[in-house]
Amino acid sequence: MRAGTYELVGPKVNGNPERVSAHRLVEHAAAAELDLSERTFEAIRTAVLAARDSDGCEGIVFHHEDGRMAKIKARDVRRAAAG
């Protein structure tokens, strides 16, 4: 296994949003890159929910060039949109 960060996914992890049949580690570096040119709440909300519905991913992570990161989960934008 290569050095790096990983996420555990599987049938008994967070409700299995990835819809996989067995437990495994997924390397964060292997995650798909998203081109999100518009950074409004609605654009981010739409992208996060679309990714969740199509890929079963938990959310998206923004990486700043200085090393800071922020993660927005699908459950966060659903809750925020509902009020």
PDB file of N, CA, C and O in Angstrom:
ATOM      1  N   MET A   1       0.852  -1.175   0.000  1.00  0.00           N
ATOM      2  CA  MET A   1       0.000   0.000   0.000  1.00  0.00           C
ATOM      3  C   MET A   1       0.900   1.241   0.000  1.00  0.00           C
ATOM      4  O   MET A   1       1.855   1.329   0.772  1.00  0.00           O
ATOM      5  N   ARG A   2       0.582   2.185  -0.869  1.00  0.00           N
ATOM      6  CA  ARG A   2       1.377   3.411  -0.959  1.00  0.00           C
ATOM      7  C   ARG A   2       1.103   4.330   0.225  1.00  0.00           C
ATOM      8  O   ARG A   2       0.021   4.313   0.811  1.00  0.00           O
ATOM      9  N   ALA A   3       2.106   5.127   0.559  1.00  0.00           N
ATOM     10  CA  ALA A   3       1.932   6.129   1.611  1.00  0.00           C
ATOM     11  C   ALA A   3       0.910   7.152   1.147  1.00  0.00           C
ATOM     12  O   ALA A   3       0.885   7.512  -0.030  1.00  0.00           O
ATOM     13  N   GLY A   4       0.078   7.619   2.047  1.00  0.00           N
ATOM     14  CA  GLY A   4      -0.937   8.605   1.714  1.00  0.00           C
ATOM     15  C   GLY A   4      -2.120   8.470   2.649  1.00  0.00           C
ATOM     16  O   GLY A   4      -2.042   7.790   3.672  1.00  0.00           O
ATOM     17  N   THR A   5      -3.216   9.121   2.294  1.00  0.00           N
ATOM     18  CA  THR A   5      -4.420   9.040   3.116  1.00  0.00           C
ATOM     19  C   THR A   5      -5.472   8.228   2.373  1.00  0.00           C
ATOM     20  O   THR A   5      -5.547   8.245   1.144  1.00  0.00           O
ATOM     21  N   TYR A   6      -6.281   7.520   3.151  1.00  0.00           N
ATOM     22  CA  TYR A   6      -7.264   6.596   2.605  1.00  0.00           C
ATOM     23  C   TYR A   6      -8.595   6.766   3.332  1.00  0.00           C
ATOM     24  O   TYR A   6      -8.655   7.310   4.435  1.00  0.00           O
ATOM     25  N   GLU A   7      -9.639   6.296   2.700  1.00  0.00           N
ATOM     26  CA  GLU A   7     -10.967   6.295   3.307  1.00  0.00           C
ATOM     27  C   GLU A   7     -11.499   4.871   3.272  1.00  0.00           C
ATOM     28  O   GLU A   7     -11.421   4.191   2.249  1.00  0.00           O
ATOM     29  N   LEU A   8     -12.040   4.430   4.397  1.00  0.00           N
ATOM     30  CA  LEU A   8     -12.670   3.117   4.455  1.00  0.00           C
ATOM     31  C   LEU A   8     -14.082   3.239   3.911  1.00  0.00           C
ATOM     32  O   LEU A   8     -14.848   4.103   4.339  1.00  0.00           O
ATOM     33  N   VAL A   9     -14.426   2.374   2.966  1.00  0.00           N
ATOM     34  CA  VAL A   9     -15.787   2.317   2.426  1.00  0.00           C
ATOM     35  C   VAL A   9     -16.274   0.877   2.521  1.00  0.00           C
ATOM     36  O   VAL A   9     -15.476  -0.059   2.560  1.00  0.00           O
ATOM     37  N   GLY A  10     -17.579   0.715   2.558  1.00  0.00           N
ATOM     38  CA  GLY A  10     -18.119  -0.634   2.610  1.00  0.00           C
ATOM     39  C   GLY A  10     -19.533  -0.671   3.115  1.00  0.00           C
ATOM     40  O   GLY A  10     -20.104   0.358   3.475  1.00  0.00           O
ATOM     41  N   PRO A  11     -20.103  -1.867   3.143  1.00  0.00           N
ATOM     42  CA  PRO A  11     -21.509  -2.037   3.507  1.00  0.00           C
ATOM     43  C   PRO A  11     -21.875  -1.534   4.906  1.00  0.00           C
ATOM     44  O   PRO A  11     -23.024  -1.162   5.147  1.00  0.00           O
ATOM     45  N   LYS A  12     -20.920  -1.519   5.818  1.00  0.00           N
ATOM     46  CA  LYS A  12     -21.228  -1.104   7.192  1.00  0.00           C
ATOM     47  C   LYS A  12     -20.601   0.235   7.553  1.00  0.00           C
ATOM     48  O   LYS A  12     -20.415   0.531   8.733  1.00  0.00           O
ATOM     49  N   VAL A  13     -20.268   1.058   6.540  1.00  0.00           N
ATOM     50  CA  VAL A  13     -19.612   2.340   6.783  1.00  0.00           C
ATOM     51  C   VAL A  13     -20.508   3.484   6.287  1.00  0.00           C
ATOM     52  O   VAL A  13     -20.769   3.599   5.090  1.00  0.00           O
ATOM     53  N   ASN A  14     -20.969   4.313   7.204  1.00  0.00           N
ATOM     54  CA  ASN A  14     -21.755   5.512   6.874  1.00  0.00           C
ATOM     55  C   ASN A  14     -22.924   5.249   5.941  1.00  0.00           C
ATOM     56  O   ASN A  14     -23.222   6.089   5.092  1.00  0.00           O
ATOM     57  N   GLY A  15     -23.584   4.131   6.067  1.00  0.00           N
ATOM     58  CA  GLY A  15     -24.723   3.833   5.216  1.00  0.00           C
ATOM     59  C   GLY A  15     -24.354   3.424   3.800  1.00  0.00           C
ATOM     60  O   GLY A  15     -25.232   3.312   2.944  1.00  0.00           O
ATOM     61  N   ASN A  16     -23.071   3.198   3.537  1.00  0.00           N
ATOM     62  CA  ASN A  16     -22.564   2.724   2.252  1.00  0.00           C
ATOM     63  C   ASN A  16     -22.987   3.607   1.073  1.00  0.00           C
ATOM     64  O   ASN A  16     -23.593   3.109   0.124  1.00  0.00           O
ATOM     65  N   PRO A  17     -22.677   4.913   1.114  1.00  0.00           N
ATOM     66  CA  PRO A  17     -23.078   5.778  -0.003  1.00  0.00           C
ATOM     67  C   PRO A  17     -22.414   5.390  -1.321  1.00  0.00           C
ATOM     68  O   PRO A  17     -22.933   5.717  -2.389  1.00  0.00           O
ATOM     69  N   GLU A  18     -21.270   4.697  -1.263  1.00  0.00           N
ATOM     70  CA  GLU A  18     -20.571   4.272  -2.478  1.00  0.00           C
ATOM     71  C   GLU A  18     -21.211   3.035  -3.092  1.00  0.00           C
ATOM     72  O   GLU A  18     -20.890   2.668  -4.222  1.00  0.00           O
ATOM     73  N   ARG A  19     -22.112   2.390  -2.359  1.00  0.00           N
ATOM     74  CA  ARG A  19     -22.833   1.199  -2.814  1.00  0.00           C
ATOM     75  C   ARG A  19     -21.888   0.066  -3.240  1.00  0.00           C
ATOM     76  O   ARG A  19     -22.071  -0.552  -4.289  1.00  0.00           O
ATOM     77  N   VAL A  20     -20.870  -0.192  -2.398  1.00  0.00           N
ATOM     78  CA  VAL A  20     -19.940  -1.283  -2.679  1.00  0.00           C
ATOM     79  C   VAL A  20     -20.347  -2.511  -1.877  1.00  0.00           C
ATOM     80  O   VAL A  20     -21.005  -2.392  -0.844  1.00  0.00           O
ATOM     81  N   SER A  21     -19.957  -3.687  -2.350  1.00  0.00           N
ATOM     82  CA  SER A  21     -20.390  -4.933  -1.719  1.00  0.00           C
ATOM     83  C   SER A  21     -19.429  -5.441  -0.643  1.00  0.00           C
ATOM     84  O   SER A  21     -19.793  -6.305   0.155  1.00  0.00           O
ATOM     85  N   ALA A  22     -18.194  -4.904  -0.618  1.00  0.00           N
ATOM     86  CA  ALA A  22     -17.207  -5.360   0.358  1.00  0.00           C
ATOM     87  C   ALA A  22     -16.431  -4.158   0.896  1.00  0.00           C
ATOM     88  O   ALA A  22     -16.332  -3.121   0.239  1.00  0.00           O
ATOM     89  N   HIS A  23     -15.888  -4.315   2.093  1.00  0.00           N
ATOM     90  CA  HIS A  23     -15.099  -3.247   2.687  1.00  0.00           C
ATOM     91  C   HIS A  23     -13.746  -3.134   1.994  1.00  0.00           C
ATOM     92  O   HIS A  23     -13.127  -4.140   1.647  1.00  0.00           O
ATOM     93  N   ARG A  24     -13.292  -1.890   1.798  1.00  0.00           N
ATOM     94  CA  ARG A  24     -11.972  -1.655   1.202  1.00  0.00           C
ATOM     95  C   ARG A  24     -11.523  -0.237   1.508  1.00  0.00           C
ATOM     96  O   ARG A  24     -12.321   0.619   1.891  1.00  0.00           O
ATOM     97  N   LEU A  25     -10.231  -0.008   1.331  1.00  0.00           N
ATOM     98  CA  LEU A  25      -9.663   1.325   1.485  1.00  0.00           C
ATOM     99  C   LEU A  25      -9.525   1.975   0.113  1.00  0.00           C
ATOM    100  O   LEU A  25      -9.047   1.349  -0.833  1.00  0.00           O
ATOM    101  N   VAL A  26      -9.946   3.231   0.011  1.00  0.00           N
ATOM    102  CA  VAL A  26      -9.846   3.984  -1.238  1.00  0.00           C
ATOM    103  C   VAL A  26      -8.853   5.116  -1.012  1.00  0.00           C
ATOM    104  O   VAL A  26      -8.998   5.908  -0.081  1.00  0.00           O
ATOM    105  N   GLU A  27      -7.857   5.181  -1.862  1.00  0.00           N
ATOM    106  CA  GLU A  27      -6.837   6.231  -1.743  1.00  0.00           C
ATOM    107  C   GLU A  27      -7.442   7.581  -2.131  1.00  0.00           C
ATOM    108  O   GLU A  27      -8.049   7.707  -3.194  1.00  0.00           O
ATOM    109  N   HIS A  28      -7.278   8.586  -1.275  1.00  0.00           N
ATOM    110  CA  HIS A  28      -7.804   9.917  -1.579  1.00  0.00           C
ATOM    111  C   HIS A  28      -7.221  10.482  -2.870  1.00  0.00           C
ATOM    112  O   HIS A  28      -7.909  11.201  -3.594  1.00  0.00           O
ATOM    113  N   ALA A  29      -5.967  10.167  -3.165  1.00  0.00           N
ATOM    114  CA  ALA A  29      -5.326  10.677  -4.379  1.00  0.00           C
ATOM    115  C   ALA A  29      -5.994  10.146  -5.644  1.00  0.00           C
ATOM    116  O   ALA A  29      -5.812  10.712  -6.722  1.00  0.00           O
ATOM    117  N   ALA A  30      -6.763   9.069  -5.524  1.00  0.00           N
ATOM    118  CA  ALA A  30      -7.437   8.484  -6.683  1.00  0.00           C
ATOM    119  C   ALA A  30      -8.812   9.099  -6.935  1.00  0.00           C
ATOM    120  O   ALA A  30      -9.498   8.715  -7.881  1.00  0.00           O
ATOM    121  N   ALA A  31      -9.211  10.038  -6.104  1.00  0.00           N
ATOM    122  CA  ALA A  31     -10.536  10.647  -6.254  1.00  0.00           C
ATOM    123  C   ALA A  31     -10.624  11.461  -7.542  1.00  0.00           C
ATOM    124  O   ALA A  31      -9.635  12.026  -8.009  1.00  0.00           O
ATOM    125  N   ALA A  32     -11.809  11.507  -8.092  1.00  0.00           N
ATOM    126  CA  ALA A  32     -12.044  12.280  -9.320  1.00  0.00           C
ATOM    127  C   ALA A  32     -11.902  13.772  -9.032  1.00  0.00           C
ATOM    128  O   ALA A  32     -12.256  14.248  -7.953  1.00  0.00           O
ATOM    129  N   GLU A  33     -11.382  14.491 -10.006  1.00  0.00           N
ATOM    130  CA  GLU A  33     -11.247  15.939  -9.877  1.00  0.00           C
ATOM    131  C   GLU A  33     -12.470  16.595 -10.504  1.00  0.00           C
ATOM    132  O   GLU A  33     -12.916  16.197 -11.581  1.00  0.00           O
ATOM    133  N   LEU A  34     -12.997  17.585  -9.836  1.00  0.00           N
ATOM    134  CA  LEU A  34     -14.209  18.265 -10.278  1.00  0.00           C
ATOM    135  C   LEU A  34     -13.868  19.675 -10.729  1.00  0.00           C
ATOM    136  O   LEU A  34     -13.202  20.416 -10.007  1.00  0.00           O
ATOM    137  N   ASP A  35     -14.319  20.048 -11.915  1.00  0.00           N
ATOM    138  CA  ASP A  35     -14.120  21.408 -12.414  1.00  0.00           C
ATOM    139  C   ASP A  35     -15.344  22.224 -12.014  1.00  0.00           C
ATOM    140  O   ASP A  35     -16.412  22.089 -12.612  1.00  0.00           O
ATOM    141  N   LEU A  36     -15.185  23.059 -11.016  1.00  0.00           N
ATOM    142  CA  LEU A  36     -16.295  23.856 -10.495  1.00  0.00           C
ATOM    143  C   LEU A  36     -15.921  25.327 -10.605  1.00  0.00           C
ATOM    144  O   LEU A  36     -15.386  25.914  -9.665  1.00  0.00           O
ATOM    145  N   SER A  37     -16.205  25.912 -11.756  1.00  0.00           N
ATOM    146  CA  SER A  37     -15.802  27.300 -11.995  1.00  0.00           C
ATOM    147  C   SER A  37     -16.683  28.296 -11.248  1.00  0.00           C
ATOM    148  O   SER A  37     -16.209  29.348 -10.817  1.00  0.00           O
ATOM    149  N   GLU A  38     -17.951  27.969 -11.097  1.00  0.00           N
ATOM    150  CA  GLU A  38     -18.853  28.862 -10.357  1.00  0.00           C
ATOM    151  C   GLU A  38     -18.871  28.436  -8.899  1.00  0.00           C
ATOM    152  O   GLU A  38     -19.126  27.269  -8.599  1.00  0.00           O
ATOM    153  N   ARG A  39     -18.605  29.356  -7.998  1.00  0.00           N
ATOM    154  CA  ARG A  39     -18.502  29.010  -6.575  1.00  0.00           C
ATOM    155  C   ARG A  39     -19.633  29.614  -5.750  1.00  0.00           C
ATOM    156  O   ARG A  39     -19.397  30.102  -4.645  1.00  0.00           O
ATOM    157  N   THR A  40     -20.855  29.587  -6.269  1.00  0.00           N
ATOM    158  CA  THR A  40     -22.011  30.039  -5.498  1.00  0.00           C
ATOM    159  C   THR A  40     -22.536  28.869  -4.677  1.00  0.00           C
ATOM    160  O   THR A  40     -22.186  27.719  -4.941  1.00  0.00           O
ATOM    161  N   PHE A  41     -23.361  29.152  -3.697  1.00  0.00           N
ATOM    162  CA  PHE A  41     -23.945  28.091  -2.887  1.00  0.00           C
ATOM    163  C   PHE A  41     -24.709  27.110  -3.767  1.00  0.00           C
ATOM    164  O   PHE A  41     -24.547  25.898  -3.623  1.00  0.00           O
ATOM    165  N   GLU A  42     -25.538  27.614  -4.672  1.00  0.00           N
ATOM    166  CA  GLU A  42     -26.345  26.736  -5.511  1.00  0.00           C
ATOM    167  C   GLU A  42     -25.488  25.864  -6.429  1.00  0.00           C
ATOM    168  O   GLU A  42     -25.796  24.688  -6.625  1.00  0.00           O
ATOM    169  N   ALA A  43     -24.418  26.427  -6.991  1.00  0.00           N
ATOM    170  CA  ALA A  43     -23.537  25.648  -7.864  1.00  0.00           C
ATOM    171  C   ALA A  43     -22.840  24.539  -7.078  1.00  0.00           C
ATOM    172  O   ALA A  43     -22.747  23.404  -7.546  1.00  0.00           O
ATOM    173  N   ILE A  44     -22.355  24.869  -5.889  1.00  0.00           N
ATOM    174  CA  ILE A  44     -21.690  23.873  -5.043  1.00  0.00           C
ATOM    175  C   ILE A  44     -22.695  22.818  -4.598  1.00  0.00           C
ATOM    176  O   ILE A  44     -22.403  21.624  -4.647  1.00  0.00           O
ATOM    177  N   ARG A  45     -23.866  23.248  -4.166  1.00  0.00           N
ATOM    178  CA  ARG A  45     -24.919  22.321  -3.733  1.00  0.00           C
ATOM    179  C   ARG A  45     -25.279  21.352  -4.864  1.00  0.00           C
ATOM    180  O   ARG A  45     -25.371  20.144  -4.645  1.00  0.00           O
ATOM    181  N   THR A  46     -25.481  21.881  -6.061  1.00  0.00           N
ATOM    182  CA  THR A  46     -25.824  21.052  -7.209  1.00  0.00           C
ATOM    183  C   THR A  46     -24.723  20.045  -7.511  1.00  0.00           C
ATOM    184  O   THR A  46     -25.014  18.878  -7.774  1.00  0.00           O
ATOM    185  N   ALA A  47     -23.462  20.472  -7.479  1.00  0.00           N
ATOM    186  CA  ALA A  47     -22.332  19.588  -7.767  1.00  0.00           C
ATOM    187  C   ALA A  47     -22.207  18.491  -6.719  1.00  0.00           C
ATOM    188  O   ALA A  47     -21.979  17.330  -7.060  1.00  0.00           O
ATOM    189  N   VAL A  48     -22.353  18.846  -5.452  1.00  0.00           N
ATOM    190  CA  VAL A  48     -22.226  17.862  -4.373  1.00  0.00           C
ATOM    191  C   VAL A  48     -23.337  16.823  -4.470  1.00  0.00           C
ATOM    192  O   VAL A  48     -23.072  15.625  -4.367  1.00  0.00           O
ATOM    193  N   LEU A  49     -24.569  17.265  -4.665  1.00  0.00           N
ATOM    194  CA  LEU A  49     -25.686  16.323  -4.726  1.00  0.00           C
ATOM    195  C   LEU A  49     -25.632  15.464  -5.983  1.00  0.00           C
ATOM    196  O   LEU A  49     -25.999  14.290  -5.939  1.00  0.00           O
ATOM    197  N   ALA A  50     -25.186  16.024  -7.097  1.00  0.00           N
ATOM    198  CA  ALA A  50     -25.049  15.242  -8.329  1.00  0.00           C
ATOM    199  C   ALA A  50     -23.980  14.164  -8.164  1.00  0.00           C
ATOM    200  O   ALA A  50     -24.169  13.029  -8.601  1.00  0.00           O
ATOM    201  N   ALA A  51     -22.868  14.513  -7.539  1.00  0.00           N
ATOM    202  CA  ALA A  51     -21.800  13.540  -7.301  1.00  0.00           C
ATOM    203  C   ALA A  51     -22.289  12.434  -6.369  1.00  0.00           C
ATOM    204  O   ALA A  51     -21.978  11.259  -6.564  1.00  0.00           O
ATOM    205  N   ARG A  52     -23.047  12.823  -5.367  1.00  0.00           N
ATOM    206  CA  ARG A  52     -23.593  11.833  -4.423  1.00  0.00           C
ATOM    207  C   ARG A  52     -24.525  10.864  -5.151  1.00  0.00           C
ATOM    208  O   ARG A  52     -24.463   9.654  -4.934  1.00  0.00           O
ATOM    209  N   ASP A  53     -25.383  11.401  -6.010  1.00  0.00           N
ATOM    210  CA  ASP A  53     -26.357  10.566  -6.712  1.00  0.00           C
ATOM    211  C   ASP A  53     -25.714   9.669  -7.764  1.00  0.00           C
ATOM    212  O   ASP A  53     -26.131   8.524  -7.940  1.00  0.00           O
ATOM    213  N   SER A  54     -24.698  10.183  -8.468  1.00  0.00           N
ATOM    214  CA  SER A  54     -24.106   9.392  -9.554  1.00  0.00           C
ATOM    215  C   SER A  54     -22.996   8.457  -9.072  1.00  0.00           C
ATOM    216  O   SER A  54     -22.919   7.313  -9.520  1.00  0.00           O
ATOM    217  N   ASP A  55     -22.141   8.926  -8.172  1.00  0.00           N
ATOM    218  CA  ASP A  55     -20.979   8.141  -7.743  1.00  0.00           C
ATOM    219  C   ASP A  55     -21.086   7.611  -6.325  1.00  0.00           C
ATOM    220  O   ASP A  55     -20.278   6.782  -5.907  1.00  0.00           O
ATOM    221  N   GLY A  56     -22.079   8.085  -5.582  1.00  0.00           N
ATOM    222  CA  GLY A  56     -22.208   7.679  -4.199  1.00  0.00           C
ATOM    223  C   GLY A  56     -21.178   8.331  -3.291  1.00  0.00           C
ATOM    224  O   GLY A  56     -20.977   7.887  -2.161  1.00  0.00           O
ATOM    225  N   CYS A  57     -20.520   9.388  -3.779  1.00  0.00           N
ATOM    226  CA  CYS A  57     -19.488  10.013  -2.952  1.00  0.00           C
ATOM    227  C   CYS A  57     -20.117  10.818  -1.823  1.00  0.00           C
ATOM    228  O   CYS A  57     -21.262  11.262  -1.912  1.00  0.00           O
ATOM    229  N   GLU A  58     -19.359  10.989  -0.790  1.00  0.00           N
ATOM    230  CA  GLU A  58     -19.832  11.653   0.428  1.00  0.00           C
ATOM    231  C   GLU A  58     -19.888  13.169   0.275  1.00  0.00           C
ATOM    232  O   GLU A  58     -20.725  13.822   0.898  1.00  0.00           O
ATOM    233  N   GLY A  59     -19.012  13.731  -0.541  1.00  0.00           N
ATOM    234  CA  GLY A  59     -18.961  15.181  -0.703  1.00  0.00           C
ATOM    235  C   GLY A  59     -17.798  15.572  -1.573  1.00  0.00           C
ATOM    236  O   GLY A  59     -17.216  14.744  -2.274  1.00  0.00           O
ATOM    237  N   ILE A  60     -17.461  16.860  -1.520  1.00  0.00           N
ATOM    238  CA  ILE A  60     -16.311  17.341  -2.287  1.00  0.00           C
ATOM    239  C   ILE A  60     -15.357  18.074  -1.352  1.00  0.00           C
ATOM    240  O   ILE A  60     -15.764  18.634  -0.334  1.00  0.00           O
ATOM    241  N   VAL A  61     -14.084  18.057  -1.721  1.00  0.00           N
ATOM    242  CA  VAL A  61     -13.048  18.715  -0.928  1.00  0.00           C
ATOM    243  C   VAL A  61     -12.400  19.796  -1.779  1.00  0.00           C
ATOM    244  O   VAL A  61     -11.993  19.549  -2.914  1.00  0.00           O
ATOM    245  N   PHE A  62     -12.309  20.985  -1.224  1.00  0.00           N
ATOM    246  CA  PHE A  62     -11.615  22.092  -1.880  1.00  0.00           C
ATOM    247  C   PHE A  62     -10.200  22.148  -1.325  1.00  0.00           C
ATOM    248  O   PHE A  62     -10.000  22.098  -0.112  1.00  0.00           O
ATOM    249  N   HIS A  63      -9.214  22.252  -2.221  1.00  0.00           N
ATOM    250  CA  HIS A  63      -7.806  22.340  -1.833  1.00  0.00           C
ATOM    251  C   HIS A  63      -7.283  23.723  -2.205  1.00  0.00           C
ATOM    252  O   HIS A  63      -7.370  24.134  -3.362  1.00  0.00           O
ATOM    253  N   HIS A  64      -6.741  24.438  -1.226  1.00  0.00           N
ATOM    254  CA  HIS A  64      -6.131  25.740  -1.474  1.00  0.00           C
ATOM    255  C   HIS A  64      -4.643  25.530  -1.701  1.00  0.00           C
ATOM    256  O   HIS A  64      -4.055  24.598  -1.153  1.00  0.00           O
ATOM    257  N   GLU A  65      -4.035  26.385  -2.501  1.00  0.00           N
ATOM    258  CA  GLU A  65      -2.604  26.218  -2.813  1.00  0.00           C
ATOM    259  C   GLU A  65      -1.705  26.319  -1.587  1.00  0.00           C
ATOM    260  O   GLU A  65      -0.568  25.848  -1.623  1.00  0.00           O
ATOM    261  N   ASP A  66      -2.196  26.930  -0.489  1.00  0.00           N
ATOM    262  CA  ASP A  66      -1.370  27.022   0.716  1.00  0.00           C
ATOM    263  C   ASP A  66      -1.529  25.809   1.637  1.00  0.00           C
ATOM    264  O   ASP A  66      -0.971  25.779   2.734  1.00  0.00           O
ATOM    265  N   GLY A  67      -2.301  24.801   1.179  1.00  0.00           N
ATOM    266  CA  GLY A  67      -2.444  23.574   1.951  1.00  0.00           C
ATOM    267  C   GLY A  67      -3.755  23.438   2.706  1.00  0.00           C
ATOM    268  O   GLY A  67      -4.081  22.349   3.179  1.00  0.00           O
ATOM    269  N   ARG A  68      -4.516  24.526   2.831  1.00  0.00           N
ATOM    270  CA  ARG A  68      -5.803  24.427   3.527  1.00  0.00           C
ATOM    271  C   ARG A  68      -6.784  23.606   2.689  1.00  0.00           C
ATOM    272  O   ARG A  68      -6.715  23.595   1.460  1.00  0.00           O
ATOM    273  N   MET A  69      -7.697  22.920   3.381  1.00  0.00           N
ATOM    274  CA  MET A  69      -8.722  22.129   2.711  1.00  0.00           C
ATOM    275  C   MET A  69     -10.054  22.337   3.424  1.00  0.00           C
ATOM    276  O   MET A  69     -10.096  22.602   4.626  1.00  0.00           O
ATOM    277  N   ALA A  70     -11.134  22.213   2.668  1.00  0.00           N
ATOM    278  CA  ALA A  70     -12.475  22.277   3.238  1.00  0.00           C
ATOM    279  C   ALA A  70     -13.328  21.221   2.564  1.00  0.00           C
ATOM    280  O   ALA A  70     -13.290  21.075   1.342  1.00  0.00           O
ATOM    281  N   LYS A  71     -14.101  20.480   3.355  1.00  0.00           N
ATOM    282  CA  LYS A  71     -14.957  19.433   2.802  1.00  0.00           C
ATOM    283  C   LYS A  71     -16.413  19.831   2.991  1.00  0.00           C
ATOM    284  O   LYS A  71     -16.821  20.268   4.067  1.00  0.00           O
ATOM    285  N   ILE A  72     -17.182  19.672   1.931  1.00  0.00           N
ATOM    286  CA  ILE A  72     -18.624  19.921   1.990  1.00  0.00           C
ATOM    287  C   ILE A  72     -19.299  18.596   1.687  1.00  0.00           C
ATOM    288  O   ILE A  72     -19.117  18.024   0.612  1.00  0.00           O
ATOM    289  N   LYS A  73     -20.079  18.114   2.644  1.00  0.00           N
ATOM    290  CA  LYS A  73     -20.761  16.833   2.499  1.00  0.00           C
ATOM    291  C   LYS A  73     -22.176  17.050   1.970  1.00  0.00           C
ATOM    292  O   LYS A  73     -22.776  18.106   2.174  1.00  0.00           O
ATOM    293  N   ALA A  74     -22.689  16.047   1.297  1.00  0.00           N
ATOM    294  CA  ALA A  74     -24.055  16.130   0.760  1.00  0.00           C
ATOM    295  C   ALA A  74     -25.056  16.397   1.870  1.00  0.00           C
ATOM    296  O   ALA A  74     -25.996  17.169   1.677  1.00  0.00           O
ATOM    297  N   ARG A  75     -24.875  15.779   3.022  1.00  0.00           N
ATOM    298  CA  ARG A  75     -25.840  15.993   4.108  1.00  0.00           C
ATOM    299  C   ARG A  75     -25.801  17.435   4.623  1.00  0.00           C
ATOM    300  O   ARG A  75     -26.795  17.920   5.164  1.00  0.00           O
ATOM    301  N   ASP A  76     -24.666  18.127   4.464  1.00  0.00           N
ATOM    302  CA  ASP A  76     -24.567  19.524   4.893  1.00  0.00           C
ATOM    303  C   ASP A  76     -25.384  20.441   3.997  1.00  0.00           C
ATOM    304  O   ASP A  76     -26.075  21.330   4.495  1.00  0.00           O
ATOM    305  N   VAL A  77     -25.320  20.244   2.690  1.00  0.00           N
ATOM    306  CA  VAL A  77     -26.047  21.134   1.784  1.00  0.00           C
ATOM    307  C   VAL A  77     -27.531  20.796   1.753  1.00  0.00           C
ATOM    308  O   VAL A  77     -28.354  21.686   1.540  1.00  0.00           O
ATOM    309  N   ARG A  78     -27.887  19.561   1.955  1.00  0.00           N
ATOM    310  CA  ARG A  78     -29.310  19.223   2.052  1.00  0.00           C
ATOM    311  C   ARG A  78     -29.932  19.890   3.268  1.00  0.00           C
ATOM    312  O   ARG A  78     -31.027  20.448   3.193  1.00  0.00           O
ATOM    313  N   ARG A  79     -29.220  19.826   4.394  1.00  0.00           N
ATOM    314  CA  ARG A  79     -29.721  20.425   5.631  1.00  0.00           C
ATOM    315  C   ARG A  79     -29.799  21.937   5.476  1.00  0.00           C
ATOM    316  O   ARG A  79     -30.790  22.541   5.885  1.00  0.00           O
ATOM    317  N   ALA A  80     -28.783  22.561   4.898  1.00  0.00           N
ATOM    318  CA  ALA A  80     -28.754  24.012   4.737  1.00  0.00           C
ATOM    319  C   ALA A  80     -29.858  24.482   3.793  1.00  0.00           C
ATOM    320  O   ALA A  80     -30.463  25.529   4.024  1.00  0.00           O
ATOM    321  N   ALA A  81     -30.122  23.726   2.745  1.00  0.00           N
ATOM    322  CA  ALA A  81     -31.154  24.107   1.773  1.00  0.00           C
ATOM    323  C   ALA A  81     -32.549  23.994   2.381  1.00  0.00           C
ATOM    324  O   ALA A  81     -33.449  24.751   2.018  1.00  0.00           O
ATOM    325  N   ALA A  82     -32.730  23.054   3.302  1.00  0.00           N
ATOM    326  CA  ALA A  82     -34.029  22.854   3.914  1.00  0.00           C
ATOM    327  C   ALA A  82     -34.332  23.912   4.975  1.00  0.00           C
ATOM    328  O   ALA A  82     -35.484  24.113   5.358  1.00  0.00           O
ATOM    329  N   GLY A  83     -33.278  24.582   5.441  1.00  0.00           N
ATOM    330  CA  GLY A  83     -33.471  25.630   6.428  1.00  0.00           C
ATOM    331  C   GLY A  83     -33.170  25.130   7.755  1.00  0.00           C
ATOM    332  O   GLY A  83     -33.274  25.872   8.732  1.00  0.00           O
TER     333      GLY A  83
END
